[in-house]
Amino acid sequence: MTLSTLLVIILILILLGAIPAWPHSRGWGYGPSGIVGVILIVLLILVLMGRI
C-alpha cells in the first residue's frame, strides 16, 4: 500500500466523519465536509495524474 493510497483512505474516513448527519457533527453545517471533500478531490486528481 502506497502513501497516497493511505492518504486517500484517511481523507475518506475524515469526510465521512464530518458529514452533518452524524450526531457529533450536526451543528457544524456543511463547511468541514466541503473542505475535506475539496482536499480529497484535489488529492485524487494528483494521484490519477501520477504527481503523488
Summary of the structure (lengths in Angstrom):
residues: 52
radius of gyration: 12.4
end to end distance: 13.4
largest distance: 37.6
contacts: 116
relative contact order: 0.19
helix: 79%
strand: 0%
